[in-house]
């Protein structure tokens, strides 16, 4: 039973890795990578729960009575595109922060910002 649900174990492991990276590291690039790993885990989870055993693609054919809903997969494709755009924006902001503060370390940026006030 537990071994049959390996995709859910993969989701949990990826979520914990992503969450750990976001919490434990002060580097902004590493935080973006952690968020991307966490986001990938959410995508895998959503696709896993959308799978229908014994179902076919929604193409009308004789002898097929169960069809799989394609909407969750289309939503995940849209989420992947939005996720890529978000990562690109985050990396662009990290580049600008590096240009302005000379570092992408969170603590260094905060110290520099506090000294300017």
N, C-alpha and C positions, 0 to 999 in steps of 0.2 A: 504493500500500500504506500509506504513512505517513499520507496525507490521509484515508484511510478509517477510521483509528482516532482521529478527532478527539476523541471523548469521553474517551479515555484521556489525551490532551494536556490537556484541560480539567481532568481530575482532578489531574494532576501540577501544573498551574499553581495551582489552588486550594489544594492541599496546601502548596506552597511559600509562597504568600501567607499562609496561616494560620500556618504555622510561623514565618515572618519576623515577623509581628505579635506572636506570643507571645514570641519571643526579644528583639526589638529595643525593645519598648515597656515602660515601667515602670508605666503606668496599668493598674489592675486591670480597668476596664471594657473597655479595648482588648484586654487578654489574653483576656477572655471572648469578645469578638467574634472574635478570631483562632482560638480553640478551636472556635467555632461554624462558622467557614468551613472549618476542617480536617475537622470532623465531616461537613459537607455533602459534601465531596470523597469521604469514605469511603462515604457513602450512594450517590453517583453511581457510584462504582467498583463497589460490590456489585451495584447494579441492572444495570450494563453487562455484567458477567460472567454474570449470570443470564439475559440475553436469549438466546433460541434462535431462529435464523433459520429462517423458513419454518414456524414452529410457531404453533399457535392456542391460544386460551384452553381450559382443560380442561373443555369442554362437549361431551358426546357428540353427534356429528352424522355423517352419512354423508359419505364422501369425505375425511375428515380422519384422517391417520395419525400426525402428530406433534403432541404437546401440550407446552405450556410449563408448568413447575412454578410454582405460585403462592406457594410457601413463602418464597422469598427476598424477594418483594415484601411479604408479610405481616410478615416479620421487620423489614424496613426501616420499615414503618409503626409497629411497636412501638418501634423504635429512635428514630424521630422524636419520639414522645410522651415517651420517657424523656429524650431530648436537650432538649426544651423544658422539662421539669421541672428538669433539671440546670442549665440556663441561668437559669431563674427563681430557683433556690436560690443560684447564684453571684452574681446581681445583688442578691438580698436580703442576702447576706453583704457585698457591696461597700457597700451602703447602711449596714449596721451598722458596718463598718470606718470609713466616712466620719464617722459620728456619734461613734465612739469616739476617732478620731485626728485628725479634721478634714481628712483628705486621702485620696485613693484612689491616690496615687503610692506605689509599692512602696518606694522609697528613703526617703521621708519617714516612712512607717509604721515601717520598720526602725529609723531613727534615733530616733524618738520612743520606740519600745519599748526600745532599748538604753539610752537616758538614764534610763528609769524603773528599770532594774535596779540 
